Amino acid sequence: MRAFLLALFLAAGAAAQPESISRPATGVDEPPRRGTFVESSLGAFTTFGGSARVARAQPYLSMTVGRELGERASVFASLGIGASSASCFSASKSNGDCAAADSFGATFVEAGASYGIGVALRTLLSLKMLGGFTDLSPGPVTKNNGVPDHLPGFHLGGGLALDYDTHLDHFAVGLDAVVRHTIAKGDATLGLTSLAVMPRIRYVF
């Protein structure tokens, strides 16, 4: 009887143990999430062609909303804000001083598209094309013989983007370099070339 009770106790204890489930590793990487996204970036901004040739780098902030089209393409709209520092684009003919603002803000409202190729696992190298509206404040060239508070213009641009889809669901990181050329008209036509270099983070819904 004792032997029977001992065997029954051991069998009950074994049945109470949780069943271990062995799942073989498949080695399959979950595909990155694709769809509508928002991005935020903080980088550096400079302008070319003024009295300083290359203006001192200033902070650059950008917010973007877009939609990924398949694995490689996307379309987007963005707002970017930068500044040019201590570089004159309108020297006075009488004394050589700057006739307009030599330090000014640059705001870009734009739309664009990108297409890339895979260069490594979860990594995409893309070409970007964009265009939109520029607001320079205060104006770097005179208008009606004065310095305007705002000098509007239009720009076209392009650049390269490197994106990495992290293993955190919804999140990707990237690095952009974007060149824009803005045409704005005051008393003289201004052609302003700028460069923005920015790391960014993306959230895909």
Backbone as CSV, one residue per row, in Angstrom:
resi,resn,N_x,N_y,N_z,CA_x,CA_y,CA_z,C_x,C_y,C_z
1,MET,0.841,-1.202,0.000,0.000,0.000,0.000,0.875,1.250,0.000
2,ARG,1.954,1.225,0.839,2.842,2.386,0.887,3.498,2.618,-0.480
3,ALA,3.915,1.502,-1.104,4.544,1.650,-2.424,3.556,2.214,-3.433
4,PHE,2.288,1.797,-3.347,1.259,2.283,-4.277,0.987,3.765,-4.062
5,LEU,0.901,4.213,-2.791,0.656,5.614,-2.490,1.825,6.495,-2.926
6,LEU,3.070,5.991,-2.730,4.254,6.745,-3.147,4.277,6.935,-4.658
7,ALA,3.943,5.853,-5.405,3.918,5.944,-6.864,2.843,6.911,-7.338
8,LEU,1.660,6.884,-6.643,0.576,7.788,-7.005,0.951,9.236,-6.745
9,PHE,1.658,9.513,-5.655,2.112,10.866,-5.307,3.108,11.391,-6.335
10,LEU,4.038,10.559,-6.727,5.036,10.975,-7.711,4.394,11.250,-9.064
11,ALA,3.426,10.428,-9.444,2.744,10.639,-10.716,1.954,11.935,-10.715
12,ALA,1.300,12.228,-9.573,0.545,13.483,-9.466,1.468,14.688,-9.532
13,GLY,2.654,14.576,-8.869,3.605,15.680,-8.908,4.125,15.935,-10.315
14,ALA,4.376,14.868,-11.066,4.853,15.031,-12.439,3.784,15.672,-13.316
15,ALA,2.523,15.300,-13.089,1.436,15.872,-13.892,1.234,17.347,-13.595
16,ALA,1.587,17.762,-12.358,1.398,19.169,-11.978,2.458,20.076,-12.574
17,GLN,3.605,19.532,-13.038,4.658,20.351,-13.608,4.199,20.935,-14.943
18,PRO,4.485,22.229,-15.234,4.085,22.818,-16.522,4.804,22.137,-17.663
19,GLU,4.059,21.928,-18.728,4.638,21.266,-19.888,5.586,22.228,-20.603
20,SER,6.786,21.779,-20.817,7.753,22.616,-21.523,7.548,22.447,-23.018
21,ILE,7.489,23.584,-23.696,7.267,23.579,-25.136,8.544,24.021,-25.815
22,SER,9.043,23.215,-26.668,10.275,23.529,-27.374,9.930,24.018,-28.770
23,ARG,10.323,25.278,-29.046,10.084,25.839,-30.367,11.427,26.072,-31.040
24,PRO,11.656,25.464,-32.145,12.947,25.662,-32.813,13.071,27.081,-33.351
25,ALA,14.270,27.639,-33.258,14.519,28.972,-33.803,14.454,28.915,-35.320
26,THR,13.682,29.842,-35.897,13.516,29.844,-37.352,14.540,30.728,-38.049
27,GLY,15.112,31.711,-37.334,16.054,32.633,-37.959,15.409,33.631,-38.900
28,VAL,14.083,33.808,-38.828,13.365,34.730,-39.703,13.224,36.075,-39.004
29,ASP,13.712,37.142,-39.650,13.626,38.493,-39.093,12.269,39.089,-39.445
30,GLU,11.572,39.623,-38.441,10.279,40.240,-38.702,10.456,41.443,-39.629
31,PRO,9.638,41.582,-40.671,9.785,42.709,-41.591,9.461,44.025,-40.906
32,PRO,10.122,45.121,-41.294,9.817,46.425,-40.707,8.385,46.851,-41.020
33,ARG,7.825,47.638,-40.118,6.476,48.171,-40.316,6.520,49.256,-41.398
34,ARG,5.518,49.259,-42.281,5.414,50.255,-43.347,4.056,50.930,-43.285
35,GLY,4.014,52.221,-43.682,2.744,52.924,-43.711,2.923,54.410,-43.494
36,THR,1.947,55.033,-42.880,2.002,56.459,-42.560,2.981,56.692,-41.418
37,PHE,3.776,57.776,-41.512,4.796,58.026,-40.498,4.894,59.511,-40.184
38,VAL,5.483,59.791,-39.030,5.892,61.149,-38.664,7.369,61.102,-38.284
39,GLU,8.064,62.196,-38.541,9.490,62.276,-38.242,9.809,63.581,-37.526
40,SER,10.836,63.542,-36.719,11.378,64.743,-36.089,12.897,64.698,-36.235
41,SER,13.490,65.841,-36.559,14.944,65.875,-36.737,15.518,67.164,-36.156
42,LEU,16.741,67.074,-35.692,17.477,68.223,-35.162,18.909,68.110,-35.647
43,GLY,19.344,69.105,-36.446,20.671,69.016,-37.036,21.336,70.370,-37.177
44,ALA,22.098,70.539,-38.265,22.869,71.759,-38.508,22.521,72.312,-39.880
45,PHE,22.590,73.653,-39.994,22.169,74.352,-41.209,23.185,75.433,-41.540
46,THR,23.480,75.598,-42.835,24.361,76.671,-43.272,23.950,77.150,-44.652
47,THR,24.403,78.350,-45.030,24.147,78.905,-46.351,25.469,79.207,-47.052
48,PHE,25.405,79.284,-48.393,26.588,79.518,-49.207,26.406,80.771,-50.056
49,GLY,27.527,81.432,-50.365,27.509,82.492,-51.355,27.487,83.908,-50.843
50,GLY,27.338,84.115,-49.540,27.366,85.467,-48.996,28.788,85.936,-48.760
51,SER,28.919,86.990,-47.959,30.250,87.537,-47.685,31.143,86.551,-46.950
52,ALA,30.535,85.639,-46.187,31.317,84.640,-45.460,31.603,83.405,-46.301
53,ARG,31.085,83.349,-47.532,31.200,82.181,-48.412,30.430,80.993,-47.859
54,VAL,30.780,80.554,-46.645,30.025,79.512,-45.949,29.685,80.055,-44.566
55,ALA,28.401,80.265,-44.297,27.990,80.821,-43.010,28.234,79.818,-41.890
56,ARG,28.431,80.340,-40.675,28.617,79.468,-39.518,27.385,78.599,-39.302
57,ALA,27.615,77.341,-38.971,26.515,76.393,-38.804,25.595,76.827,-37.671
58,GLN,24.300,76.683,-37.922,23.270,77.020,-36.949,22.346,75.813,-36.767
59,PRO,21.581,75.757,-35.656,20.661,74.623,-35.457,19.589,74.575,-36.546
60,TYR,19.156,73.376,-36.845,18.100,73.149,-37.831,17.088,72.174,-37.251
61,LEU,15.813,72.535,-37.333,14.732,71.714,-36.798,13.746,71.404,-37.906
62,SER,13.279,70.146,-37.960,12.345,69.760,-39.003,11.300,68.795,-38.462
63,MET,10.073,68.935,-38.952,8.973,68.008,-38.658,8.390,67.548,-39.989
64,THR,8.151,66.240,-40.109,7.716,65.664,-41.379,6.595,64.674,-41.149
65,VAL,5.644,64.651,-42.081,4.625,63.611,-42.109,4.631,63.020,-43.515
66,GLY,4.479,61.702,-43.620,4.567,61.087,-44.932,3.921,59.722,-44.979
67,ARG,4.079,59.089,-46.133,3.502,57.765,-46.369,4.511,56.934,-47.158
68,GLU,4.832,55.761,-46.629,5.713,54.840,-47.338,4.914,54.077,-48.385
69,LEU,5.491,53.953,-49.580,4.850,53.265,-50.697,5.660,52.008,-50.998
70,GLY,5.254,50.901,-50.424,6.017,49.678,-50.591,7.271,49.685,-49.735
71,GLU,8.303,48.997,-50.205,9.521,48.815,-49.420,10.550,49.921,-49.627
72,ARG,10.458,50.684,-50.730,11.561,51.579,-51.080,11.174,53.040,-51.278
73,ALA,9.933,53.328,-51.580,9.530,54.687,-51.935,8.684,55.313,-50.838
74,SER,8.673,56.633,-50.818,7.811,57.365,-49.889,7.537,58.753,-50.439
75,VAL,6.429,59.349,-49.981,6.111,60.750,-50.256,5.933,61.445,-48.909
76,PHE,6.183,62.758,-48.868,6.176,63.435,-47.580,5.939,64.924,-47.745
77,ALA,5.557,65.564,-46.646,5.469,67.022,-46.534,6.161,67.406,-45.235
78,SER,6.876,68.525,-45.244,7.667,68.866,-44.055,7.768,70.365,-43.844
79,LEU,8.088,70.698,-42.610,8.383,72.069,-42.193,9.791,72.068,-41.617
80,GLY,10.664,72.933,-42.162,12.044,73.033,-41.686,12.384,74.460,-41.312
81,ILE,13.162,74.627,-40.236,13.528,75.955,-39.752,15.027,75.980,-39.481
82,GLY,15.725,76.910,-40.142,17.152,77.094,-39.932,17.489,78.575,-39.881
83,ALA,18.783,78.904,-39.906,19.204,80.310,-39.852,20.576,80.456,-40.487
84,SER,20.792,81.621,-41.077,22.100,81.994,-41.620,22.698,83.068,-40.725
85,SER,23.980,82.914,-40.397,24.607,83.825,-39.430,25.787,84.571,-40.038
86,ALA,25.751,85.903,-39.907,26.879,86.790,-40.223,27.432,86.561,-41.623
87,SER,26.540,86.585,-42.612,26.954,86.475,-44.009,26.062,87.392,-44.833
88,CYS,26.647,88.432,-45.418,25.885,89.464,-46.113,25.663,89.092,-47.579
89,PHE,24.414,89.247,-48.035,24.081,88.974,-49.429,23.724,90.249,-50.194
90,SER,23.845,91.407,-49.558,23.467,92.663,-50.202,24.341,93.791,-49.670
91,ALA,25.549,93.915,-50.194,26.482,94.935,-49.727,26.094,96.298,-50.289
92,SER,26.231,97.328,-49.462,25.941,98.695,-49.889,27.007,99.166,-50.870
93,LYS,26.555,99.821,-51.958,27.509,100.317,-52.956,28.262,101.545,-52.464
94,SER,27.697,102.237,-51.491,28.315,103.488,-51.047,29.463,103.250,-50.073
95,ASN,29.268,102.367,-49.077,30.317,102.197,-48.065,30.725,100.737,-47.839
96,GLY,30.101,99.824,-48.556,30.478,98.420,-48.418,29.823,97.701,-47.265
97,ASP,29.076,98.431,-46.412,28.363,97.770,-45.325,27.190,96.954,-45.887
98,CYS,26.631,96.081,-45.054,25.504,95.273,-45.496,24.243,96.124,-45.544
99,ALA,23.584,96.143,-46.698,22.404,96.974,-46.862,21.148,96.313,-46.300
100,ALA,21.193,95.013,-46.054,20.043,94.288,-45.515,20.544,93.405,-44.368
101,ALA,19.744,92.441,-43.968,20.110,91.595,-42.826,21.218,90.620,-43.202
102,ASP,22.269,90.595,-42.378,23.323,89.604,-42.622,23.125,88.341,-41.782
103,SER,22.160,88.358,-40.870,21.750,87.170,-40.112,20.231,87.085,-40.193
104,PHE,19.726,85.936,-40.606,18.287,85.824,-40.853,17.849,84.372,-40.706
105,GLY,16.560,84.210,-40.432,15.977,82.880,-40.354,15.487,82.414,-41.713
106,ALA,15.457,81.106,-41.899,14.969,80.506,-43.138,13.957,79.420,-42.782
107,THR,12.733,79.578,-43.253,11.671,78.608,-43.003,11.263,77.977,-44.327
108,PHE,11.210,76.652,-44.345,10.889,75.915,-45.566,9.618,75.099,-45.346
109,VAL,8.633,75.300,-46.209,7.432,74.467,-46.237,7.454,73.751,-47.579
110,GLU,7.484,72.421,-47.572,7.781,71.712,-48.809,7.125,70.341,-48.867
111,ALA,7.128,69.784,-50.069,6.671,68.413,-50.310,7.725,67.723,-51.168
112,GLY,7.772,66.406,-51.079,8.780,65.698,-51.845,8.540,64.207,-51.886
113,ALA,9.488,63.511,-52.483,9.417,62.067,-52.612,10.825,61.499,-52.526
114,SER,10.914,60.232,-52.160,12.211,59.571,-52.083,12.092,58.148,-52.605
115,TYR,13.215,57.641,-53.097,13.296,56.250,-53.546,14.679,55.731,-53.211
116,GLY,14.731,54.513,-52.664,16.005,54.006,-52.188,16.312,52.595,-52.619
117,ILE,17.522,52.166,-52.267,17.968,50.801,-52.499,18.491,50.254,-51.173
118,GLY,18.297,48.978,-50.963,18.800,48.355,-49.753,20.302,48.181,-49.815
119,VAL,21.006,48.623,-48.788,22.462,48.500,-48.752,22.927,47.532,-47.667
120,ALA,22.049,47.183,-46.749,22.342,46.215,-45.692,21.015,45.787,-45.096
121,LEU,21.060,44.853,-44.150,19.850,44.379,-43.514,19.136,45.523,-42.819
122,ARG,17.859,45.758,-43.176,17.005,46.793,-42.596,17.539,48.207,-42.835
123,THR,18.417,48.396,-43.832,19.043,49.688,-44.092,18.792,50.100,-45.535
124,LEU,18.341,51.349,-45.719,17.969,51.859,-47.034,18.712,53.160,-47.301
125,LEU,19.327,53.258,-48.487,19.955,54.494,-48.942,19.067,55.088,-50.025
126,SER,18.575,56.335,-49.784,17.553,56.912,-50.659,18.004,58.237,-51.250
127,LEU,17.482,58.530,-52.432,17.614,59.835,-53.066,16.314,60.588,-52.845
128,LYS,16.418,61.849,-52.399,15.246,62.679,-52.142,15.192,63.834,-53.126
129,MET,13.975,64.153,-53.573,13.711,65.345,-54.370,12.582,66.103,-53.690
130,LEU,12.703,67.433,-53.615,11.700,68.222,-52.893,11.621,69.638,-53.447
131,GLY,10.540,70.291,-53.104,10.348,71.674,-53.510,9.246,72.305,-52.698
132,GLY,9.253,73.648,-52.638,8.221,74.314,-51.862,8.470,75.802,-51.696
133,PHE,7.952,76.326,-50.603,7.939,77.754,-50.299,8.999,78.074,-49.246
134,THR,9.699,79.198,-49.424,10.711,79.663,-48.471,10.315,81.035,-47.928
135,ASP,10.529,81.226,-46.631,10.359,82.546,-46.019,11.666,82.916,-45.327
136,LEU,12.263,84.038,-45.745,13.496,84.536,-45.141,13.155,85.748,-44.288
137,SER,13.581,85.739,-43.023,13.164,86.794,-42.100,14.286,87.126,-41.113
138,PRO,14.681,88.439,-41.063,14.373,89.532,-42.001,15.059,89.316,-43.346
139,GLY,14.714,90.112,-44.323,15.203,89.887,-45.672,16.702,90.118,-45.814
140,PRO,17.424,89.201,-46.487,18.858,89.393,-46.729,19.157,90.320,-47.901
141,VAL,18.135,90.723,-48.661,18.287,91.759,-49.689,17.181,92.791,-49.478
142,THR,17.401,93.992,-49.953,16.428,95.066,-49.769,15.231,94.872,-50.699
143,LYS,14.103,95.472,-50.282,12.897,95.487,-51.103,12.251,96.847,-50.925
144,ASN,12.000,97.529,-52.042,11.499,98.915,-52.006,12.435,99.797,-51.182
145,ASN,13.737,99.555,-51.347,14.810,100.327,-50.703,14.814,100.215,-49.179
146,GLY,14.163,99.195,-48.646,14.183,98.948,-47.208,14.453,97.481,-46.932
147,VAL,14.611,97.168,-45.667,14.843,95.778,-45.271,13.496,95.160,-44.902
148,PRO,12.995,94.209,-45.684,11.677,93.637,-45.393,11.721,92.711,-44.183
149,ASP,10.606,92.685,-43.445,10.507,91.744,-42.330,10.519,90.307,-42.826
150,HIS,9.873,90.081,-43.980,9.821,88.748,-44.572,10.077,88.880,-46.071
151,LEU,10.907,87.982,-46.579,11.170,87.935,-48.014,10.793,86.537,-48.508
152,PRO,9.661,86.404,-49.215,9.231,85.081,-49.663,9.952,84.644,-50.932
153,GLY,9.977,83.349,-51.139,10.575,82.792,-52.339,10.169,81.339,-52.504
154,PHE,10.728,80.706,-53.512,10.458,79.299,-53.781,11.781,78.556,-53.921
155,HIS,11.746,77.278,-53.592,12.981,76.510,-53.642,12.762,75.135,-54.246
156,LEU,13.850,74.589,-54.780,13.943,73.198,-55.195,15.166,72.611,-54.504
157,GLY,15.131,71.309,-54.278,16.273,70.705,-53.600,16.316,69.205,-53.764
158,GLY,17.367,68.649,-53.248,17.545,67.199,-53.273,18.574,66.803,-52.242
159,GLY,18.668,65.510,-52.029,19.637,65.046,-51.045,19.654,63.542,-50.928
160,LEU,20.436,63.087,-49.960,20.576,61.670,-49.667,20.073,61.393,-48.264
161,ALA,19.491,60.209,-48.080,18.975,59.799,-46.776,19.405,58.360,-46.509
162,LEU,19.860,58.110,-45.306,20.209,56.765,-44.868,19.271,56.393,-43.729
163,ASP,18.491,55.311,-43.903,17.480,54.896,-42.928,17.781,53.505,-42.401
164,TYR,17.552,53.332,-41.103,17.678,52.011,-40.481,16.411,51.718,-39.687
165,ASP,15.743,50.622,-40.032,14.537,50.200,-39.317,14.960,49.389,-38.093
166,THR,14.762,49.957,-36.915,15.191,49.288,-35.695,14.277,48.100,-35.393
167,HIS,14.705,47.269,-34.433,13.890,46.140,-33.997,12.826,46.569,-32.990
168,LEU,12.814,47.850,-32.615,11.713,48.388,-31.821,10.539,48.634,-32.757
169,ASP,9.432,47.990,-32.516,8.283,48.126,-33.400,7.868,49.598,-33.503
170,HIS,7.604,50.050,-34.711,7.166,51.410,-35.056,8.330,52.382,-35.278
171,PHE,9.551,52.097,-34.826,10.599,53.118,-34.820,11.693,52.839,-35.856
172,ALA,12.148,53.936,-36.495,13.293,53.911,-37.393,14.126,55.158,-37.135
173,VAL,15.407,55.099,-37.473,16.296,56.251,-37.340,16.958,56.500,-38.685
174,GLY,17.442,57.727,-38.876,18.051,58.047,-40.155,18.965,59.252,-40.083
175,LEU,19.633,59.513,-41.203,20.517,60.663,-41.344,20.302,61.232,-42.741
176,ASP,20.033,62.548,-42.815,19.763,63.231,-44.082,20.804,64.311,-44.346
177,ALA,21.092,64.528,-45.628,21.836,65.696,-46.088,21.049,66.269,-47.262
178,VAL,20.539,67.500,-47.099,19.637,68.097,-48.092,20.189,69.452,-48.538
179,VAL,20.283,69.639,-49.854,20.685,70.919,-50.438,19.464,71.554,-51.084
180,ARG,19.236,72.840,-50.796,18.116,73.585,-51.394,18.665,74.825,-52.094
181,HIS,17.998,75.221,-53.165,18.306,76.501,-53.818,17.031,77.315,-53.875
182,THR,17.072,78.472,-53.207,15.906,79.351,-53.096,16.069,80.563,-54.012
183,ILE,15.017,80.898,-54.714,14.961,82.129,-55.509,13.956,83.069,-54.858
184,ALA,14.413,84.258,-54.442,13.545,85.271,-53.828,13.838,86.613,-54.494
185,LYS,12.799,87.402,-54.690,12.947,88.670,-55.400,12.671,89.848,-54.481
186,GLY,13.678,90.704,-54.341,13.523,91.997,-53.700,13.863,93.062,-54.727
187,ASP,14.673,94.056,-54.331,15.171,95.009,-55.327,16.115,94.313,-56.299
188,ALA,16.711,93.231,-55.849,17.525,92.370,-56.704,17.074,90.934,-56.460
189,THR,17.340,90.069,-57.427,16.971,88.663,-57.271,18.050,87.942,-56.466
190,LEU,17.613,87.252,-55.433,18.523,86.509,-54.564,18.460,85.022,-54.909
191,GLY,19.613,84.429,-55.110,19.725,82.985,-55.248,20.473,82.450,-54.036
192,LEU,19.772,81.761,-53.154,20.341,81.317,-51.880,20.442,79.795,-51.862
193,THR,21.656,79.302,-51.725,21.888,77.863,-51.620,22.173,77.518,-50.164
194,SER,21.527,76.478,-49.680,21.679,76.095,-48.277,21.861,74.589,-48.159
195,LEU,22.406,74.188,-47.017,22.638,72.778,-46.717,22.145,72.487,-45.307
196,ALA,21.382,71.413,-45.170,20.938,70.935,-43.856,21.390,69.487,-43.696
197,VAL,22.062,69.208,-42.577,22.480,67.845,-42.237,21.822,67.509,-40.908
198,MET,21.078,66.390,-40.865,20.254,66.160,-39.677,20.030,64.681,-39.402
199,PRO,20.327,64.227,-38.205,19.833,62.929,-37.765,18.359,63.055,-37.426
200,ARG,17.607,61.959,-37.548,16.170,62.030,-37.318,15.656,60.703,-36.777
201,ILE,14.454,60.760,-36.232,13.777,59.578,-35.729,12.384,59.523,-36.340
202,ARG,11.964,58.322,-36.720,10.684,58.128,-37.419,9.792,57.194,-36.597
203,TYR,8.511,57.547,-36.558,7.510,56.682,-35.941,6.508,56.291,-37.022
204,VAL,6.353,54.990,-37.256,5.438,54.470,-38.265,4.192,53.945,-37.571
205,PHE,3.044,54.431,-37.986,1.789,54.029,-37.342,1.397,52.600,-37.735
